[in-house]
Amino acid sequence: MSHSVRRHLRVDVAAYDATIRRFIPGYVSMLETAAEAVAAVKPGLVVDLGAGTGALSEALLSRSEVGTVELLDVDAQMMHRARARLEVFGDRARFTLRSFDEAFSPCDAFAASLSLHHIPTLEAKSALFERAFQALSPGGVLVNADANMPTEPRARERLFDMWAAHMVASGITAKRARQHFEHWANEDTYLPVDAELAELRTIGFEAERVWERGPIGVVVARKPA
Ligand SMILES: C[S@@+](CC[C@H](N)C(=O)[O-])C[C@H]1O[C@@H](n2cnc3c(N)ncnc32)[C@H](O)[C@@H]1O
């Protein structure tokens, strides 16, 4: 599968880290919350799915409870920046240019931020959750920070309004914010969080949303020990 952040978000990769903060409500708190939930299980190996420029991996590697982080991504330009950013962590950071649609190897935790919305259907996302469950060691976690949207139109519109308000407060015009949503909809799918939690629980995870800021949230799914 090929994907280019420069084309999809219409953001220069060098500007990604500043721009994503303007796009995403609570971006830094979201990453910190996700990293804390992963660190809580003291994982030897974490796989960061759709790691981009490595912001979540950096939050993970900054915690002494976390061993090695393998960054997976299909965008070589994003991974190039992640390599430079994480050089200080030496061989605790590993880089694999590969899709999260391919087979997973055994690990103690999966982490993802703003990447699994690239999966177009609940069925396909559930299949990834199932593969993650099989690959995780007992007691391991899948922590997913991302946007979710309800199906009910008014509730959905209210969350898009909250999202747009964050972007306006970050200096983006309301019209431009709406244009971004329209453009992102070509590739992004924001599923209802309750549907995702139900899939995770059916697979065998203990799952809950532990943090939220409007449409953005952090889901922690734990494989029983
Ligand atoms: C919006 S960026 C998020 C990057 C980073 N996790 C963050 O929070 O800033 C989404 C990332 O997911 C990656 N991506 C999209 N589809 C993918 C796939 N099938 N396999 C691996 N990475 C993928 C993109 O290349 C991009 O780097």
The ligand as a Gaussian input file, in Angstrom:
#p B3LYP/6-31G(d) Opt

LIG

0 1
 C       -1.274000      11.555000      10.245000
 S        0.163000      10.580000      10.198000
 C        0.408000      10.248000      11.937000
 C        1.868000      10.095000      12.267000
 C        2.194000       9.944000      13.739000
 N        1.736000       8.667000      14.269000
 C        1.658000      11.105000      14.552000
 O        0.867000      10.894000      15.478000
 O        2.019000      12.250000      14.291000
 C       -0.394000       9.005000       9.599000
 C        0.763000       8.072000       9.285000
 O        0.241000       6.773000       8.994000
 C        0.991000       6.257000       7.910000
 N        0.227000       5.191000       7.251000
 C       -0.925000       5.283000       6.542000
 N       -1.308000       4.074000       6.096000
 C       -0.378000       3.176000       6.542000
 C       -0.214000       1.755000       6.428000
 N       -1.100000       0.989000       5.772000
 N        0.849000       1.170000       7.036000
 C        1.763000       1.919000       7.722000
 N        1.663000       3.273000       7.852000
 C        0.604000       3.891000       7.279000
 C        1.258000       7.458000       7.036000
 O        2.291000       7.253000       6.107000
 C        1.561000       8.525000       8.073000
 O        2.925000       8.600000       8.380000

